[in-house]
Amino acid sequence: MKSIYSYTDPHLGACHIVIPKIRQVGSALGNLLITFDNGEKVDVYTNDLKATTQELLEAIERFYESRA
């Protein structure tokens, strides 16, 4: 399983997130909030918060299942 989650931000274009570096996923003000292991936070704008969150969580789960 790839360790990179890729998405397209309407303002920033193509973005890539390294899955093993993610420590927390949540939402704030309707956006997806990702906290990394170094404490850095990224606020991701999305039209469908629930679908994007679910997609990211499934990618994280698949990544760690493939390493077990």
CHARMM internal coordinates of N, CA and C (Angstrom, degrees):
IC EDIT
DIST 1 N 1 CA 1.4463
DIST 1 CA 1 C 1.5263
ANGL 1 N 1 CA 1 C 109.64
DIST 1 C 2 N 1.3153
ANGL 1 CA 1 C 2 N 116.16
DIHE 1 N 1 CA 1 C 2 N 137.06
DIST 2 N 2 CA 1.4531
ANGL 1 C 2 N 2 CA 120.99
DIHE 1 CA 1 C 2 N 2 CA 179.44
DIST 2 CA 2 C 1.5244
ANGL 2 N 2 CA 2 C 110.37
DIHE 1 C 2 N 2 CA 2 C -66.23
DIST 2 C 3 N 1.3063
ANGL 2 CA 2 C 3 N 115.99
DIHE 2 N 2 CA 2 C 3 N 145.52
DIST 3 N 3 CA 1.4619
ANGL 2 C 3 N 3 CA 120.15
DIHE 2 CA 2 C 3 N 3 CA 179.70
DIST 3 CA 3 C 1.5263
ANGL 3 N 3 CA 3 C 112.07
DIHE 2 C 3 N 3 CA 3 C -96.56
DIST 3 C 4 N 1.3292
ANGL 3 CA 3 C 4 N 117.08
DIHE 3 N 3 CA 3 C 4 N 12.78
DIST 4 N 4 CA 1.4607
ANGL 3 C 4 N 4 CA 121.99
DIHE 3 CA 3 C 4 N 4 CA -178.92
DIST 4 CA 4 C 1.5268
ANGL 4 N 4 CA 4 C 109.06
DIHE 3 C 4 N 4 CA 4 C -118.85
DIST 4 C 5 N 1.3233
ANGL 4 CA 4 C 5 N 116.37
DIHE 4 N 4 CA 4 C 5 N 130.78
DIST 5 N 5 CA 1.4635
ANGL 4 C 5 N 5 CA 122.23
DIHE 4 CA 4 C 5 N 5 CA 172.84
DIST 5 CA 5 C 1.5197
ANGL 5 N 5 CA 5 C 106.26
DIHE 4 C 5 N 5 CA 5 C -105.56
DIST 5 C 6 N 1.3175
ANGL 5 CA 5 C 6 N 117.13
DIHE 5 N 5 CA 5 C 6 N 124.49
DIST 6 N 6 CA 1.4661
ANGL 5 C 6 N 6 CA 121.58
DIHE 5 CA 5 C 6 N 6 CA -177.70
DIST 6 CA 6 C 1.5252
ANGL 6 N 6 CA 6 C 110.16
DIHE 5 C 6 N 6 CA 6 C -114.00
DIST 6 C 7 N 1.3185
ANGL 6 CA 6 C 7 N 115.64
DIHE 6 N 6 CA 6 C 7 N 143.54
DIST 7 N 7 CA 1.4542
ANGL 6 C 7 N 7 CA 121.09
DIHE 6 CA 6 C 7 N 7 CA 176.61
DIST 7 CA 7 C 1.5210
ANGL 7 N 7 CA 7 C 108.12
DIHE 6 C 7 N 7 CA 7 C -150.99
DIST 7 C 8 N 1.3284
ANGL 7 CA 7 C 8 N 116.64
DIHE 7 N 7 CA 7 C 8 N 168.38
DIST 8 N 8 CA 1.4545
ANGL 7 C 8 N 8 CA 121.57
DIHE 7 CA 7 C 8 N 8 CA 179.26
DIST 8 CA 8 C 1.5174
ANGL 8 N 8 CA 8 C 109.05
DIHE 7 C 8 N 8 CA 8 C -114.21
DIST 8 C 9 N 1.3008
ANGL 8 CA 8 C 9 N 116.46
DIHE 8 N 8 CA 8 C 9 N 120.25
DIST 9 N 9 CA 1.4545
ANGL 8 C 9 N 9 CA 123.09
DIHE 8 CA 8 C 9 N 9 CA 176.73
DIST 9 CA 9 C 1.5308
ANGL 9 N 9 CA 9 C 107.50
DIHE 8 C 9 N 9 CA 9 C -93.10
DIST 9 C 10 N 1.3450
ANGL 9 CA 9 C 10 N 118.34
DIHE 9 N 9 CA 9 C 10 N 134.03
DIST 10 N 10 CA 1.4632
ANGL 9 C 10 N 10 CA 119.35
DIHE 9 CA 9 C 10 N 10 CA -177.60
DIST 10 CA 10 C 1.5289
ANGL 10 N 10 CA 10 C 113.76
DIHE 9 C 10 N 10 CA 10 C -62.71
DIST 10 C 11 N 1.3232
ANGL 10 CA 10 C 11 N 118.03
DIHE 10 N 10 CA 10 C 11 N -22.61
DIST 11 N 11 CA 1.4634
ANGL 10 C 11 N 11 CA 121.00
DIHE 10 CA 10 C 11 N 11 CA -178.92
DIST 11 CA 11 C 1.5250
ANGL 11 N 11 CA 11 C 112.64
DIHE 10 C 11 N 11 CA 11 C -101.06
DIST 11 C 12 N 1.3306
ANGL 11 CA 11 C 12 N 116.84
DIHE 11 N 11 CA 11 C 12 N -35.15
DIST 12 N 12 CA 1.4632
ANGL 11 C 12 N 12 CA 120.96
DIHE 11 CA 11 C 12 N 12 CA -174.97
DIST 12 CA 12 C 1.5236
ANGL 12 N 12 CA 12 C 113.80
DIHE 11 C 12 N 12 CA 12 C -99.92
DIST 12 C 13 N 1.3173
ANGL 12 CA 12 C 13 N 117.65
DIHE 12 N 12 CA 12 C 13 N -15.02
DIST 13 N 13 CA 1.4661
ANGL 12 C 13 N 13 CA 120.94
DIHE 12 CA 12 C 13 N 13 CA -177.10
DIST 13 CA 13 C 1.5196
ANGL 13 N 13 CA 13 C 111.01
DIHE 12 C 13 N 13 CA 13 C 85.89
DIST 13 C 14 N 1.3251
ANGL 13 CA 13 C 14 N 117.01
DIHE 13 N 13 CA 13 C 14 N -144.71
DIST 14 N 14 CA 1.4647
ANGL 13 C 14 N 14 CA 122.16
DIHE 13 CA 13 C 14 N 14 CA -177.68
DIST 14 CA 14 C 1.5273
ANGL 14 N 14 CA 14 C 110.18
DIHE 13 C 14 N 14 CA 14 C -71.38
DIST 14 C 15 N 1.3366
ANGL 14 CA 14 C 15 N 116.14
DIHE 14 N 14 CA 14 C 15 N 130.39
DIST 15 N 15 CA 1.4579
ANGL 14 C 15 N 15 CA 122.59
DIHE 14 CA 14 C 15 N 15 CA 178.63
DIST 15 CA 15 C 1.5252
ANGL 15 N 15 CA 15 C 108.78
DIHE 14 C 15 N 15 CA 15 C -128.34
DIST 15 C 16 N 1.3194
ANGL 15 CA 15 C 16 N 116.24
DIHE 15 N 15 CA 15 C 16 N 147.84
DIST 16 N 16 CA 1.4621
ANGL 15 C 16 N 16 CA 121.54
DIHE 15 CA 15 C 16 N 16 CA -177.83
DIST 16 CA 16 C 1.5240
ANGL 16 N 16 CA 16 C 108.68
DIHE 15 C 16 N 16 CA 16 C -133.17
DIST 16 C 17 N 1.3294
ANGL 16 CA 16 C 17 N 115.74
DIHE 16 N 16 CA 16 C 17 N 134.29
DIST 17 N 17 CA 1.4624
ANGL 16 C 17 N 17 CA 122.00
DIHE 16 CA 16 C 17 N 17 CA -178.35
DIST 17 CA 17 C 1.5157
ANGL 17 N 17 CA 17 C 108.56
DIHE 16 C 17 N 17 CA 17 C -121.54
DIST 17 C 18 N 1.3275
ANGL 17 CA 17 C 18 N 117.14
DIHE 17 N 17 CA 17 C 18 N 132.94
DIST 18 N 18 CA 1.4633
ANGL 17 C 18 N 18 CA 122.65
DIHE 17 CA 17 C 18 N 18 CA 178.04
DIST 18 CA 18 C 1.5322
ANGL 18 N 18 CA 18 C 107.77
DIHE 17 C 18 N 18 CA 18 C -83.27
DIST 18 C 19 N 1.3191
ANGL 18 CA 18 C 19 N 117.22
DIHE 18 N 18 CA 18 C 19 N 113.52
DIST 19 N 19 CA 1.4590
ANGL 18 C 19 N 19 CA 122.63
DIHE 18 CA 18 C 19 N 19 CA -173.70
DIST 19 CA 19 C 1.5290
ANGL 19 N 19 CA 19 C 113.36
DIHE 18 C 19 N 19 CA 19 C -57.91
DIST 19 C 20 N 1.3405
ANGL 19 CA 19 C 20 N 121.11
DIHE 19 N 19 CA 19 C 20 N -46.67
DIST 20 N 20 CA 1.4625
ANGL 19 C 20 N 20 CA 118.86
DIHE 19 CA 19 C 20 N 20 CA -177.44
DIST 20 CA 20 C 1.5314
ANGL 20 N 20 CA 20 C 114.21
DIHE 19 C 20 N 20 CA 20 C -62.71
DIST 20 C 21 N 1.3166
ANGL 20 CA 20 C 21 N 117.98
DIHE 20 N 20 CA 20 C 21 N -15.70
DIST 21 N 21 CA 1.4676
ANGL 20 C 21 N 21 CA 120.97
DIHE 20 CA 20 C 21 N 21 CA -179.29
DIST 21 CA 21 C 1.5285
ANGL 21 N 21 CA 21 C 112.53
DIHE 20 C 21 N 21 CA 21 C -87.41
DIST 21 C 22 N 1.3412
ANGL 21 CA 21 C 22 N 118.44
DIHE 21 N 21 CA 21 C 22 N -8.56
DIST 22 N 22 CA 1.4595
ANGL 21 C 22 N 22 CA 122.07
DIHE 21 CA 21 C 22 N 22 CA -178.74
DIST 22 CA 22 C 1.5263
ANGL 22 N 22 CA 22 C 109.53
DIHE 21 C 22 N 22 CA 22 C -77.66
DIST 22 C 23 N 1.3242
ANGL 22 CA 22 C 23 N 115.92
DIHE 22 N 22 CA 22 C 23 N 131.86
DIST 23 N 23 CA 1.4625
ANGL 22 C 23 N 23 CA 121.57
DIHE 22 CA 22 C 23 N 23 CA 177.74
DIST 23 CA 23 C 1.5175
ANGL 23 N 23 CA 23 C 112.03
DIHE 22 C 23 N 23 CA 23 C -112.55
DIST 23 C 24 N 1.3395
ANGL 23 CA 23 C 24 N 118.18
DIHE 23 N 23 CA 23 C 24 N -28.54
DIST 24 N 24 CA 1.4579
ANGL 23 C 24 N 24 CA 120.33
DIHE 23 CA 23 C 24 N 24 CA -177.90
DIST 24 CA 24 C 1.5229
ANGL 24 N 24 CA 24 C 109.67
DIHE 23 C 24 N 24 CA 24 C -152.68
DIST 24 C 25 N 1.3321
ANGL 24 CA 24 C 25 N 115.35
DIHE 24 N 24 CA 24 C 25 N 142.57
DIST 25 N 25 CA 1.4526
ANGL 24 C 25 N 25 CA 122.26
DIHE 24 CA 24 C 25 N 25 CA 176.44
DIST 25 CA 25 C 1.5249
ANGL 25 N 25 CA 25 C 106.70
DIHE 24 C 25 N 25 CA 25 C -127.91
DIST 25 C 26 N 1.3124
ANGL 25 CA 25 C 26 N 116.66
DIHE 25 N 25 CA 25 C 26 N 130.20
DIST 26 N 26 CA 1.4566
ANGL 25 C 26 N 26 CA 120.47
DIHE 25 CA 25 C 26 N 26 CA 179.25
DIST 26 CA 26 C 1.5126
ANGL 26 N 26 CA 26 C 110.20
DIHE 25 C 26 N 26 CA 26 C -155.69
DIST 26 C 27 N 1.3267
ANGL 26 CA 26 C 27 N 116.04
DIHE 26 N 26 CA 26 C 27 N -167.95
DIST 27 N 27 CA 1.4593
ANGL 26 C 27 N 27 CA 119.15
DIHE 26 CA 26 C 27 N 27 CA 177.70
DIST 27 CA 27 C 1.5183
ANGL 27 N 27 CA 27 C 109.59
DIHE 26 C 27 N 27 CA 27 C -131.47
DIST 27 C 28 N 1.3186
ANGL 27 CA 27 C 28 N 115.03
DIHE 27 N 27 CA 27 C 28 N 149.55
DIST 28 N 28 CA 1.4561
ANGL 27 C 28 N 28 CA 122.28
DIHE 27 CA 27 C 28 N 28 CA 178.52
DIST 28 CA 28 C 1.5206
ANGL 28 N 28 CA 28 C 108.61
DIHE 27 C 28 N 28 CA 28 C -149.36
DIST 28 C 29 N 1.3107
ANGL 28 CA 28 C 29 N 116.03
DIHE 28 N 28 CA 28 C 29 N 123.48
DIST 29 N 29 CA 1.4611
ANGL 28 C 29 N 29 CA 121.70
DIHE 28 CA 28 C 29 N 29 CA 179.13
DIST 29 CA 29 C 1.5245
ANGL 29 N 29 CA 29 C 112.66
DIHE 28 C 29 N 29 CA 29 C 54.34
DIST 29 C 30 N 1.3322
ANGL 29 CA 29 C 30 N 117.39
DIHE 29 N 29 CA 29 C 30 N 35.66
DIST 30 N 30 CA 1.4566
ANGL 29 C 30 N 30 CA 122.16
DIHE 29 CA 29 C 30 N 30 CA 177.48
DIST 30 CA 30 C 1.5118
ANGL 30 N 30 CA 30 C 115.13
DIHE 29 C 30 N 30 CA 30 C 82.31
DIST 30 C 31 N 1.3132
ANGL 30 CA 30 C 31 N 117.89
DIHE 30 N 30 CA 30 C 31 N 3.73
DIST 31 N 31 CA 1.4615
ANGL 30 C 31 N 31 CA 121.87
DIHE 30 CA 30 C 31 N 31 CA 178.75
DIST 31 CA 31 C 1.5219
ANGL 31 N 31 CA 31 C 109.46
DIHE 30 C 31 N 31 CA 31 C -112.73
DIST 31 C 32 N 1.3190
ANGL 31 CA 31 C 32 N 115.88
DIHE 31 N 31 CA 31 C 32 N 158.39
DIST 32 N 32 CA 1.4626
ANGL 31 C 32 N 32 CA 122.15
DIHE 31 CA 31 C 32 N 32 CA 176.88
DIST 32 CA 32 C 1.5226
ANGL 32 N 32 CA 32 C 108.19
DIHE 31 C 32 N 32 CA 32 C -81.98
DIST 32 C 33 N 1.3242
ANGL 32 CA 32 C 33 N 116.56
DIHE 32 N 32 CA 32 C 33 N 126.71
DIST 33 N 33 CA 1.4521
ANGL 32 C 33 N 33 CA 121.68
DIHE 32 CA 32 C 33 N 33 CA -179.08
DIST 33 CA 33 C 1.5219
ANGL 33 N 33 CA 33 C 108.42
DIHE 32 C 33 N 33 CA 33 C -112.55
DIST 33 C 34 N 1.3301
ANGL 33 CA 33 C 34 N 116.42
DIHE 33 N 33 CA 33 C 34 N 120.73
DIST 34 N 34 CA 1.4649
ANGL 33 C 34 N 34 CA 122.58
DIHE 33 CA 33 C 34 N 34 CA -178.71
DIST 34 CA 34 C 1.5185
ANGL 34 N 34 CA 34 C 108.04
DIHE 33 C 34 N 34 CA 34 C -114.94
DIST 34 C 35 N 1.3370
ANGL 34 CA 34 C 35 N 116.11
DIHE 34 N 34 CA 34 C 35 N 127.62
DIST 35 N 35 CA 1.4587
ANGL 34 C 35 N 35 CA 121.93
DIHE 34 CA 34 C 35 N 35 CA 176.85
DIST 35 CA 35 C 1.5216
ANGL 35 N 35 CA 35 C 108.11
DIHE 34 C 35 N 35 CA 35 C -109.68
DIST 35 C 36 N 1.3301
ANGL 35 CA 35 C 36 N 115.96
DIHE 35 N 35 CA 35 C 36 N 131.34
DIST 36 N 36 CA 1.4537
ANGL 35 C 36 N 36 CA 121.66
DIHE 35 CA 35 C 36 N 36 CA -178.22
DIST 36 CA 36 C 1.5199
ANGL 36 N 36 CA 36 C 111.08
DIHE 35 C 36 N 36 CA 36 C -97.10
DIST 36 C 37 N 1.3205
ANGL 36 CA 36 C 37 N 116.90
DIHE 36 N 36 CA 36 C 37 N 168.74
DIST 37 N 37 CA 1.4656
ANGL 36 C 37 N 37 CA 121.36
DIHE 36 CA 36 C 37 N 37 CA -176.14
DIST 37 CA 37 C 1.5261
ANGL 37 N 37 CA 37 C 113.61
DIHE 36 C 37 N 37 CA 37 C -64.19
DIST 37 C 38 N 1.3207
ANGL 37 CA 37 C 38 N 118.26
DIHE 37 N 37 CA 37 C 38 N -18.72
DIST 38 N 38 CA 1.4743
ANGL 37 C 38 N 38 CA 120.65
DIHE 37 CA 37 C 38 N 38 CA 177.56
DIST 38 CA 38 C 1.5326
ANGL 38 N 38 CA 38 C 111.90
DIHE 37 C 38 N 38 CA 38 C -92.71
DIST 38 C 39 N 1.3392
ANGL 38 CA 38 C 39 N 117.01
DIHE 38 N 38 CA 38 C 39 N 4.57
DIST 39 N 39 CA 1.4519
ANGL 38 C 39 N 39 CA 121.81
DIHE 38 CA 38 C 39 N 39 CA 178.30
DIST 39 CA 39 C 1.5178
ANGL 39 N 39 CA 39 C 114.47
DIHE 38 C 39 N 39 CA 39 C 92.64
DIST 39 C 40 N 1.3205
ANGL 39 CA 39 C 40 N 117.05
DIHE 39 N 39 CA 39 C 40 N -10.77
DIST 40 N 40 CA 1.4562
ANGL 39 C 40 N 40 CA 120.79
DIHE 39 CA 39 C 40 N 40 CA 179.11
DIST 40 CA 40 C 1.5241
ANGL 40 N 40 CA 40 C 109.91
DIHE 39 C 40 N 40 CA 40 C -66.74
DIST 40 C 41 N 1.3280
ANGL 40 CA 40 C 41 N 116.66
DIHE 40 N 40 CA 40 C 41 N 143.60
DIST 41 N 41 CA 1.4595
ANGL 40 C 41 N 41 CA 121.50
DIHE 40 CA 40 C 41 N 41 CA 179.96
DIST 41 CA 41 C 1.5149
ANGL 41 N 41 CA 41 C 110.25
DIHE 40 C 41 N 41 CA 41 C -120.68
DIST 41 C 42 N 1.3217
ANGL 41 CA 41 C 42 N 115.59
DIHE 41 N 41 CA 41 C 42 N 144.06
DIST 42 N 42 CA 1.4575
ANGL 41 C 42 N 42 CA 121.87
DIHE 41 CA 41 C 42 N 42 CA 176.73
DIST 42 CA 42 C 1.5180
ANGL 42 N 42 CA 42 C 107.45
DIHE 41 C 42 N 42 CA 42 C -124.82
DIST 42 C 43 N 1.3132
ANGL 42 CA 42 C 43 N 115.95
DIHE 42 N 42 CA 42 C 43 N 131.34
DIST 43 N 43 CA 1.4564
ANGL 42 C 43 N 43 CA 122.80
DIHE 42 CA 42 C 43 N 43 CA 178.46
DIST 43 CA 43 C 1.5254
ANGL 43 N 43 CA 43 C 106.96
DIHE 42 C 43 N 43 CA 43 C -103.85
DIST 43 C 44 N 1.3380
ANGL 43 CA 43 C 44 N 117.25
DIHE 43 N 43 CA 43 C 44 N 114.58
DIST 44 N 44 CA 1.4602
ANGL 43 C 44 N 44 CA 121.91
DIHE 43 CA 43 C 44 N 44 CA -175.54
DIST 44 CA 44 C 1.5212
ANGL 44 N 44 CA 44 C 109.97
DIHE 43 C 44 N 44 CA 44 C -105.00
DIST 44 C 45 N 1.3272
ANGL 44 CA 44 C 45 N 116.31
DIHE 44 N 44 CA 44 C 45 N 120.35
DIST 45 N 45 CA 1.4556
ANGL 44 C 45 N 45 CA 120.97
DIHE 44 CA 44 C 45 N 45 CA 174.90
DIST 45 CA 45 C 1.5137
ANGL 45 N 45 CA 45 C 108.88
DIHE 44 C 45 N 45 CA 45 C -77.16
DIST 45 C 46 N 1.3265
ANGL 45 CA 45 C 46 N 117.30
DIHE 45 N 45 CA 45 C 46 N 133.74
DIST 46 N 46 CA 1.4565
ANGL 45 C 46 N 46 CA 121.46
DIHE 45 CA 45 C 46 N 46 CA 178.00
DIST 46 CA 46 C 1.5175
ANGL 46 N 46 CA 46 C 109.83
DIHE 45 C 46 N 46 CA 46 C -146.00
DIST 46 C 47 N 1.3191
ANGL 46 CA 46 C 47 N 116.51
DIHE 46 N 46 CA 46 C 47 N 147.16
DIST 47 N 47 CA 1.4594
ANGL 46 C 47 N 47 CA 120.99
DIHE 46 CA 46 C 47 N 47 CA 177.18
DIST 47 CA 47 C 1.5169
ANGL 47 N 47 CA 47 C 111.78
DIHE 46 C 47 N 47 CA 47 C -75.45
DIST 47 C 48 N 1.3247
ANGL 47 CA 47 C 48 N 117.30
DIHE 47 N 47 CA 47 C 48 N -28.57
DIST 48 N 48 CA 1.4612
ANGL 47 C 48 N 48 CA 122.40
DIHE 47 CA 47 C 48 N 48 CA -178.56
DIST 48 CA 48 C 1.5260
ANGL 48 N 48 CA 48 C 109.16
DIHE 47 C 48 N 48 CA 48 C -129.25
DIST 48 C 49 N 1.3191
ANGL 48 CA 48 C 49 N 116.00
DIHE 48 N 48 CA 48 C 49 N 89.08
DIST 49 N 49 CA 1.4596
ANGL 48 C 49 N 49 CA 122.19
DIHE 48 CA 48 C 49 N 49 CA -174.48
DIST 49 CA 49 C 1.5259
ANGL 49 N 49 CA 49 C 111.95
DIHE 48 C 49 N 49 CA 49 C -58.84
DIST 49 C 50 N 1.3282
ANGL 49 CA 49 C 50 N 117.18
DIHE 49 N 49 CA 49 C 50 N -45.72
DIST 50 N 50 CA 1.4662
ANGL 49 C 50 N 50 CA 120.06
DIHE 49 CA 49 C 50 N 50 CA -177.74
DIST 50 CA 50 C 1.5198
ANGL 50 N 50 CA 50 C 111.80
DIHE 49 C 50 N 50 CA 50 C -62.99
DIST 50 C 51 N 1.3140
ANGL 50 CA 50 C 51 N 117.60
DIHE 50 N 50 CA 50 C 51 N -44.48
DIST 51 N 51 CA 1.4674
ANGL 50 C 51 N 51 CA 121.45
DIHE 50 CA 50 C 51 N 51 CA -178.50
DIST 51 CA 51 C 1.5319
ANGL 51 N 51 CA 51 C 111.02
DIHE 50 C 51 N 51 CA 51 C -66.74
DIST 51 C 52 N 1.3191
ANGL 51 CA 51 C 52 N 117.35
DIHE 51 N 51 CA 51 C 52 N -42.76
DIST 52 N 52 CA 1.4654
ANGL 51 C 52 N 52 CA 120.72
DIHE 51 CA 51 C 52 N 52 CA -179.88
DIST 52 CA 52 C 1.5234
ANGL 52 N 52 CA 52 C 110.82
DIHE 51 C 52 N 52 CA 52 C -66.38
DIST 52 C 53 N 1.3219
ANGL 52 CA 52 C 53 N 116.67
DIHE 52 N 52 CA 52 C 53 N -42.36
DIST 53 N 53 CA 1.4639
ANGL 52 C 53 N 53 CA 120.68
DIHE 52 CA 52 C 53 N 53 CA 177.87
DIST 53 CA 53 C 1.5185
ANGL 53 N 53 CA 53 C 110.15
DIHE 52 C 53 N 53 CA 53 C -61.32
DIST 53 C 54 N 1.3297
ANGL 53 CA 53 C 54 N 116.84
DIHE 53 N 53 CA 53 C 54 N -46.45
DIST 54 N 54 CA 1.4588
ANGL 53 C 54 N 54 CA 120.98
DIHE 53 CA 53 C 54 N 54 CA -179.71
DIST 54 CA 54 C 1.5206
ANGL 54 N 54 CA 54 C 111.09
DIHE 53 C 54 N 54 CA 54 C -62.58
DIST 54 C 55 N 1.3208
ANGL 54 CA 54 C 55 N 117.48
DIHE 54 N 54 CA 54 C 55 N -41.38
DIST 55 N 55 CA 1.4671
ANGL 54 C 55 N 55 CA 121.83
DIHE 54 CA 54 C 55 N 55 CA 178.90
DIST 55 CA 55 C 1.5337
ANGL 55 N 55 CA 55 C 110.81
DIHE 54 C 55 N 55 CA 55 C -61.87
DIST 55 C 56 N 1.3223
ANGL 55 CA 55 C 56 N 116.66
DIHE 55 N 55 CA 55 C 56 N -43.88
DIST 56 N 56 CA 1.4625
ANGL 55 C 56 N 56 CA 120.54
DIHE 55 CA 55 C 56 N 56 CA 179.35
DIST 56 CA 56 C 1.5232
ANGL 56 N 56 CA 56 C 110.90
DIHE 55 C 56 N 56 CA 56 C -66.27
DIST 56 C 57 N 1.3223
ANGL 56 CA 56 C 57 N 117.78
DIHE 56 N 56 CA 56 C 57 N -44.80
DIST 57 N 57 CA 1.4586
ANGL 56 C 57 N 57 CA 120.94
DIHE 56 CA 56 C 57 N 57 CA 179.35
DIST 57 CA 57 C 1.5258
ANGL 57 N 57 CA 57 C 111.88
DIHE 56 C 57 N 57 CA 57 C -62.05
DIST 57 C 58 N 1.3289
ANGL 57 CA 57 C 58 N 117.55
DIHE 57 N 57 CA 57 C 58 N -39.38
DIST 58 N 58 CA 1.4707
ANGL 57 C 58 N 58 CA 120.91
DIHE 57 CA 57 C 58 N 58 CA 177.09
DIST 58 CA 58 C 1.5229
ANGL 58 N 58 CA 58 C 111.04
DIHE 57 C 58 N 58 CA 58 C -65.85
DIST 58 C 59 N 1.3378
ANGL 58 CA 58 C 59 N 117.38
DIHE 58 N 58 CA 58 C 59 N -38.58
DIST 59 N 59 CA 1.4630
ANGL 58 C 59 N 59 CA 120.36
DIHE 58 CA 58 C 59 N 59 CA 178.13
DIST 59 CA 59 C 1.5218
ANGL 59 N 59 CA 59 C 110.71
DIHE 58 C 59 N 59 CA 59 C -64.76
DIST 59 C 60 N 1.3320
ANGL 59 CA 59 C 60 N 116.43
DIHE 59 N 59 CA 59 C 60 N -40.06
DIST 60 N 60 CA 1.4726
ANGL 59 C 60 N 60 CA 120.53
DIHE 59 CA 59 C 60 N 60 CA 177.86
DIST 60 CA 60 C 1.5215
ANGL 60 N 60 CA 60 C 109.92
DIHE 59 C 60 N 60 CA 60 C -64.21
DIST 60 C 61 N 1.3305
ANGL 60 CA 60 C 61 N 116.47
DIHE 60 N 60 CA 60 C 61 N -45.80
DIST 61 N 61 CA 1.4654
ANGL 60 C 61 N 61 CA 120.36
DIHE 60 CA 60 C 61 N 61 CA -179.30
DIST 61 CA 61 C 1.5273
ANGL 61 N 61 CA 61 C 111.89
DIHE 60 C 61 N 61 CA 61 C -62.84
DIST 61 C 62 N 1.3360
ANGL 61 CA 61 C 62 N 117.08
DIHE 61 N 61 CA 61 C 62 N -44.11
DIST 62 N 62 CA 1.4759
ANGL 61 C 62 N 62 CA 120.63
DIHE 61 CA 61 C 62 N 62 CA 178.36
DIST 62 CA 62 C 1.5194
ANGL 62 N 62 CA 62 C 110.80
DIHE 61 C 62 N 62 CA 62 C -61.60
DIST 62 C 63 N 1.3240
ANGL 62 CA 62 C 63 N 117.14
DIHE 62 N 62 CA 62 C 63 N -40.43
DIST 63 N 63 CA 1.4494
ANGL 62 C 63 N 63 CA 121.29
DIHE 62 CA 62 C 63 N 63 CA -179.84
DIST 63 CA 63 C 1.5337
ANGL 63 N 63 CA 63 C 110.50
DIHE 62 C 63 N 63 CA 63 C -59.62
DIST 63 C 64 N 1.3198
ANGL 63 CA 63 C 64 N 116.85
DIHE 63 N 63 CA 63 C 64 N -49.86
DIST 64 N 64 CA 1.4544
ANGL 63 C 64 N 64 CA 119.80
DIHE 63 CA 63 C 64 N 64 CA -176.62
DIST 64 CA 64 C 1.5248
ANGL 64 N 64 CA 64 C 112.36
DIHE 63 C 64 N 64 CA 64 C -73.80
DIST 64 C 65 N 1.3300
ANGL 64 CA 64 C 65 N 119.10
DIHE 64 N 64 CA 64 C 65 N -29.63
DIST 65 N 65 CA 1.4576
ANGL 64 C 65 N 65 CA 121.60
DIHE 64 CA 64 C 65 N 65 CA 174.81
DIST 65 CA 65 C 1.5238
ANGL 65 N 65 CA 65 C 110.57
DIHE 64 C 65 N 65 CA 65 C -66.46
DIST 65 C 66 N 1.3148
ANGL 65 CA 65 C 66 N 117.24
DIHE 65 N 65 CA 65 C 66 N -37.28
DIST 66 N 66 CA 1.4606
ANGL 65 C 66 N 66 CA 120.85
DIHE 65 CA 65 C 66 N 66 CA -178.57
DIST 66 CA 66 C 1.5400
ANGL 66 N 66 CA 66 C 111.90
DIHE 65 C 66 N 66 CA 66 C -71.08
DIST 66 C 67 N 1.3265
ANGL 66 CA 66 C 67 N 117.11
DIHE 66 N 66 CA 66 C 67 N -19.94
DIST 67 N 67 CA 1.4589
ANGL 66 C 67 N 67 CA 121.49
DIHE 66 CA 66 C 67 N 67 CA -179.09
DIST 67 CA 67 C 1.5208
ANGL 67 N 67 CA 67 C 112.30
DIHE 66 C 67 N 67 CA 67 C -92.19
DIST 67 C 68 N 1.3296
ANGL 67 CA 67 C 68 N 116.53
DIHE 67 N 67 CA 67 C 68 N -9.64
DIST 68 N 68 CA 1.4746
ANGL 67 C 68 N 68 CA 120.42
DIHE 67 CA 67 C 68 N 68 CA -177.63
DIST 68 CA 68 C 1.5158
ANGL 68 N 68 CA 68 C 111.53
DIHE 67 C 68 N 68 CA 68 C -77.71
END
COOR INIT
IC SEED 1 N 1 CA 1 C
IC BUILD
